[in-house]
Amino acid sequence: MLLIIYGLLISSIYSYYILPDKEGGEPKINITIYPIMYKGTVIMPYNKENALHLHHWVLYISICIVSVFFYIPDIVIGFSLGLFFQGIRYKDSFTFICKNPYN
């Protein structure tokens, strides 16, 4: 249980220093790796105009769900829970289609 709390604390620090304060902002670490990541955000193009934006909260809730079936360290679960809750507070957290930024 203590490791989950540490994970939550680390995710809070990470959110404060790395992630944008509001939707549409760029994270402070903004790597682009075509075709999966654009300026630190998971965005995968599926045609010339549109792309799929896979929000970070989806990735982190997936880790929490997988932890029900497979062993994942408690600190990782805490970190994932923290970033899940941080991510769903954005106003656009359920918008998955965006303009293709690679064009």
Phi and psi in degrees as a GROMACS rama.xvg file:
@    title "Ramachandran Plot"
@    xaxis  label "Phi"
@    yaxis  label "Psi"
@TYPE xy
-63.1107  -36.7012  LEU-2
-67.62  -32.812  LEU-3
-64.0414  -41.8813  ILE-4
-63.9672  -40.9438  ILE-5
-60.8473  -42.2748  TYR-6
-61.1591  -41.748  GLY-7
-62.7152  -41.0234  LEU-8
-64.0876  -45.0259  LEU-9
-62.9156  -39.7248  ILE-10
-66.5018  -34.3347  SER-11
-65.0521  -43.7973  SER-12
-63.5475  -45.2086  ILE-13
-60.0789  -45.2743  TYR-14
-61.2746  -42.6723  SER-15
-67.1263  -43.3213  TYR-16
-92.4583  -22.1647  TYR-17
-112.229  -45.7377  ILE-18
-83.0226  153.584  LEU-19
-69.5985  153.838  PRO-20
-70.3792  -30.9033  ASP-21
-141.367  167.433  LYS-22
-60.1642  148.658  GLU-23
86.7645  -13.0505  GLY-24
-80.5288  162.251  GLY-25
-97.5933  139.679  GLU-26
-66.5582  157.611  PRO-27
-69.6519  -24.2189  LYS-28
-103.696  103.937  ILE-29
-122.989  78.6726  ASN-30
-83.4736  142.464  ILE-31
-116.364  122.603  THR-32
-130.462  97.6659  ILE-33
-65.3991  136.29  TYR-34
-106.442  26.9323  PRO-35
-112.857  -22.1435  ILE-36
-139.787  129.414  MET-37
-123.927  114.117  TYR-38
49.4476  47.9845  LYS-39
81.1683  4.36425  GLY-40
-117.282  137.212  THR-41
-75.9954  104.126  VAL-42
-133.157  121.568  ILE-43
-118.418  118.35  MET-44
-69.8624  143.048  PRO-45
-123.546  -8.5755  TYR-46
-158.585  -175.987  ASN-47
-66.354  -29.4694  LYS-48
-96.3202  -33.0797  GLU-49
-122.31  158.858  ASN-50
-145.181  160.64  ALA-51
-95.2528  122.693  LEU-52
-99.1724  109.874  HIS-53
-93.6238  101.576  LEU-54
-62.2916  149.276  HIS-55
-63.8805  -27.4546  HIS-56
-66.0568  -30.1162  TRP-57
-66.023  -42.9019  VAL-58
-63.5435  -42.5512  LEU-59
-75.4916  -33.0323  TYR-60
-70.1107  -29.9297  ILE-61
-63.1411  -40.7239  SER-62
-61.6707  -42.0248  ILE-63
-63.8825  -40.252  CYS-64
-67.1341  -43.5288  ILE-65
-61.5675  -30.4894  VAL-66
-67.1803  -15.3727  SER-67
-70.4792  -31.9317  VAL-68
-102.223  -26.5087  PHE-69
-129.995  153.529  PHE-70
-71.1338  124.31  TYR-71
-131.863  132.776  ILE-72
-55.8348  144.7  PRO-73
-58.5478  -34.3299  ASP-74
-65.8001  -34.6007  ILE-75
-70.067  -39.0342  VAL-76
-63.3006  -44.5248  ILE-77
-61.4463  -44.3657  GLY-78
-60.614  -43.9672  PHE-79
-65.7564  -41.8145  SER-80
-61.6805  -42.6837  LEU-81
-61.2337  -43.646  GLY-82
-75.2568  -27.2593  LEU-83
-62.5866  -52.0705  PHE-84
-64.7149  -34.8589  PHE-85
-65.727  -40.325  GLN-86
-72.0975  -35.1791  GLY-87
-77.6864  -6.29898  ILE-88
-80.7937  -12.5393  ARG-89
-68.4988  145.463  TYR-90
-65.3295  -30.1145  LYS-91
-98.7171  23.761  ASP-92
-66.1612  -16.2946  SER-93
-113.07  18.3443  PHE-94
-99.0415  113.217  THR-95
-107.857  -13.6575  PHE-96
-105.399  130.146  ILE-97
-139.084  171.247  CYS-98
-65.5541  145.554  LYS-99
-72.5044  108.912  ASN-100
-78.3283  -10.6328  PRO-101
-77.8534  -13.1499  TYR-102
